[in-house]
Amino acid sequence: MTSVPLSNPGQLIVRNQELFELEHLVVVGLPADDLVSHLLSDGVDYISALTRDFSAYRRLIPLEARLKDQLSLSFAPILSVDFTRPVDGVLLFLQKSKPLMDFWLEMVLSFLPDDAPIWLVGENDEGIKSWKKRLKNSFGYVKSVDNARHCVLLEASEPLKKTENFTLEPWFETFSVTAGSTNMDITSLPGVFSHGRLDKGTQVLLETLDAVPSGKVLDFGCGAGVISAYINTLQGEHDFTLVDCDALALASSHKTMSATGSKSFTVLPSDGLSEVTGQFDLIISNPPFHQGVKTHYEVTEQFLAQSRQRLRPGGELRIVANSFLRYPPIIQKAFGRCETLLTRDGFSIYRAIRKA
């Protein structure tokens, strides 16, 4: 496994390594760097870790295989692990979404022993400074441990409440979406893109989909499954493959598509197109370009460059993107031509056809 430098929050954790000399540490939101190796080599006996990011999970699988007696790694919406091994502490990595953080805190409170601390680490531009006050809603004791590299490490203990029988089901939110004359129910979890509402970019994209030929559809970066659910209302027979790197998005899409009554859909975790096989008649996407609060283009640019080989001759790529993003040259390089179907409200709809 190639070494990946520690993130700024990871460096702050290592700087306070003495706090984590524990028998069993639970890590929620584990990043795809070498933090686990540092922790296990210097003080921690065993780590149970949850990541919602399939790219992180995919990179860390070889480490879990090598350290199977010290590491249990989960890629899932919630942490499901055998807690017969007593938990001595929880390390939580701050996420941009406050609803997701509330969700994770409730999950942690369901298994956190009364005498075990929780540590929260995050960067200043993710809003970590506001969390010292927010944690006081759930814990009797909260303090700042350290700050460096534009990050803060907080510690909390003495839970004010306990969550009993934590399950995923109550956290699903169903909301109504109207596109043209079509009404749909969409279900999403906290932290999923555009949770609880239809984002403007997808709305503009749906308005260009008056008809979709029958065949295999790849919905890349599916989120809560809005695009596939809409196509399912159109005439024709469609076999859907919905892919995303986010475990919460995949659970949301499965719930959304199950409610449509479609029997021809697969929900698939993938790092870009890493797990996608076969060819499709339509590849459609509102592709992501953020990781946390940072702009991140690499995954989408690779997806656009590789999408041609995943299309059958005559197959179509159609995406929506912020108009300022320089995607047309990438599409044109891969397909020979990129057509702009619509530009409105700061978004553009691009289409390309694979020639035989």
N, C-alpha and C positions, 0 to 999 in steps of 0.2 A: 504494500500500500504506500503510495507516494505521500511524503510528509507535506502537510499543509500548515502554514504559519498560524499561530494563535490569533484570533480576533482580539480587538481591544478589550472586550469584556473577559475573554479567556485569559488574557495577560493579567488582568486585575485579580482574577480568581487565583492564578498561580502565585501572584504576589502575596496572597493571604492563605497560602497552602495549609498553614498550621490549623486553620479553622476546620479543615476537611479531613482530619485524621480520624476517620469514622469506619465502623464495620460495614454499614450499609447506607449508601448515599443514593437518593433518588434524584435524577436530573430530568427536568421537563423543558423541552425546547432545545435539545442538544444540537449544537452547531456541527458543521462538517469539517472541523479542524482537529488538531491533535490533543485537545484538552483531556479527553478520556485517558489517553496514554500517560499524560503528566500526573493526573490524579491517582491512577492505579499504581504508578511507580513510586509514589511518594506519599503514602499515608492512608489511602482508601482501600479497604479490603474487597468491597463488592459494590458495583453500580447497576442500578436498574434505570434505564433511560428511555425517554419517549421523544420522538421527533415526528412532526407533522410533514416534514420535507423529504420526499422520496430521494432527491439527489443526495442529501446528507445520509440517509439510511443506506443507499446503494454504496456510497463510499466507505461506510463504516462496517458493512457486513463482514469483510475479511478480518477486521479487528475483532469482531465478536467471535468469529470462528477460532481465532488464535487465542483469545482470552475467555473461552466459554465458561471457565470456572470463576471468572471475576466480573463478567459483563453480560447483562441481559438487555437487548436492544429491541424496542418496539416502534414500528411505523403504524400508527393507528390514530383514530380520533381521540381516544382516551387510553389511559394507561391501564392495562390489564396484566397483572403480574401476581405471582404467588408471594404474599406478604407474610409467609410463615417465618421468613427472616426479618427480625425486627428492624424498623426504619429508624435511623439515627439522625437524619436531617434531609432536607429537600433543597435543591438548588434550582431556581426558576429563572429562565432567560426571558427578559422583557420582550414583548411583541408590540407592534404598532397598534393593534386593535384592542381597545379597552374592553369591549364585550368578550373577546377571546381570553383576555387576562382574568376577567371575572369568572369565566367558565373554568379556566385552569385552577384558579384559587379554590373554587368550590370542590373541584376534583381532589386537590391536594388536602383540603380540610377533611375529606372523607376518610383518609387513611393516616393523617399526621398524628403521631402520639402527642399527648399533652406536654410532654417534657422535651420534645424535639424541636429544633429551630428550623425556620425556613429562611433562605437567602435569596434575594432578588437582585439581579445584576442587569444593567443596561446602559446604553449610551445617552448622553445628554439630549441629542437631537431626536431620540425616541420618546422623550418625556419622563425619564427616570426620576427627575427631581420632584415631580408631583406625587410619586408613589409612596414617599415616606408618610405623607398625610393620609393617603388612601388606605395603606396597610393598617392604620389605626382603627379602621372600621371593622377589622377582622381579628386583630391581635392586641393584647394588653400591653405588650412591650415591643417597641420598634426603635431601632437606632441606625445611624449611618456608620458603617464600618470603615470604609475607605473610598477615596475618589482619586482617579488618575486616568490618563489617556482619554479624557472627555467621557469617562464612565463613572458610575457610582455603584457601590456594593452596599445593600441594605440587609439588615438582619431583623427578623421578627419571631416572637415566641408568645406563649400563653394565649392560645386561640380563645376567642370570645364565644365561638359557636362551633358546633360539629355538624357536618353534613352526613346524614344517614342514607345508606342505600343509593349512592350516586349512580345515575344511569344517563345514557346519552339522550334518550327519547325526549325528555321535557325541554331540551335545549334546541330542538328543531323549531324553526319559525316558518310558517307557511304564509305566503302573501300572494296577492292576485296581480297578474301582469296582463295588460291589454296591448296587443300589437295588431294594428289594423282593426278588423272585425273579430279578432280572436281573443278570447279570454283564457288564461291558463293559471293554474295554481303551481307555484314554485316553492320548494322547501330548501332552507339553508341553515347552516350552523354558524355560530359566532366565528369571526375570523375569515370567513369565505368572502371572496371579492363581491362587493355590492350586496352584502348581507341584508336581506329584508326589503330590497328595492330593485327596480330595473335601472341599470346604469345607462347613461345617454348613448354611449358608443354602441352597445348592443341593440338599443332601440333603433338607432339609425341603420344598423346592419339588417335587422329583421324587416325593415321597410323595403329592402331591395330583394327580399325572398318571396316573390309572389308565386313561384313554382320551383320545385326541385325535382329533377329526374329521379326515378326509382334507382336503387342501388345501395352501395355501401358508403356510409358517411363517417368521416373521422372528425370529431369535435375536439379540437386541441385547446387545452387550457379551459376545460369545460365549466369550471366554477360550480354553480348550483344547477347546471343543466338547462339553462334557459333556451339556448339556441336549438339543441336537439329536441326539446319539448315542443318548440314552435314548429320545427320541420315535421314532427310527428303528426301535427294537425293538418298538414298539406296532403294533397292527393298523391298517391303512389305508395310503393312498398319500400321501406328503408330499413337497413340494418345498421345500427349505430354502434360506434366505438367511441366512448368518451374517455379522454385521458387528461390527467392533471398530476402535478407533483405533490399536491396538498391532500393529506388524508381526510381532512374535514370537507374539502370540496368533493372528493369522491363519494363520501357517505351522503352528502347532500344531493349529488347528481343521481345516485342510486334511488334515493327516496323520491326525487322529482319524477324520474322516468318510470318507476314502479307505479306511481299514481296516474300516469297517462294511460296505463293499460298496455303499453308496448311490450311485446314478448321478444323483440329482436334488438336487444342492446347489451353491451358489455361495458363495464366501468373498469378502467385499467390505470394503475399507477405507472408513471413514466417520467424519466428525466429527459426532457425534450422528447425525442422520438425513440429513445433507447429501447423501449419494450414493445414498440409497434411493429407488427409484421403484416405482410400482405399488401394489396393495393386497393385503392378506393376510387369511387366515382366523384366524390366531393370531399374536399378537406376545407373545413370552415373554422374560423377562430376569431375571438377577440383576445389576441395574445397578450400575455403579461409583459410589462416592462419595468416593474418595480420589485425589489426584494426589500421588505421592511419599508424604510423611508428613502431608500437609495434607488436611483435610476439604474436599471440593469438591462442591457440589451442583448447580451450574448446568447441566451437560450432561444429567444425569438429569432434572432438573425440566423442561427444554425437551423432552426425549424424551417424558415423560409428557403434557405439554400438547399435543404434536403427534401423538401416536400414534393418536388417533381418526381423523384423516384418512387414515392409512395402513391402516385396517381396512375391509373390506367390511361392509355392513350385516349384522348378526348376528355379526360377528367378535368375537373375545375378546382382551383384554389380560390377561396374568397375570404378576405379578412377585413376587419375594421381596425383602424389605428388613429391615434392623434395625428393630425395633419402635419405637425412639425417633425415627426419621425421620418427618417430617410430610408424607408423600406422599399419604395419603387425600384431604385437601382439594384437592390439585392434580388427582388423578384424578377426583374428584367434579365439579369445575368443568368438566373436559373432557367427561365422559361422562354427567353427571347423577346417577350412583350409583357407589359403590365398595363392594364386598363383601369382607369379611375371611373367607377360607376357613379359616385356621388360624393360631394363634399359639403358638409353642413355642420354647424355648431362646433367647429373645431375638429371634426372627425372626417376621415376619408375612407371610402369603401374601395378596395382594390380587388381586381380579378385577373387571373391568368389561367390559360388552358394549356394542358400538355398536348403538344402535337405528336402525332404518331412517330 
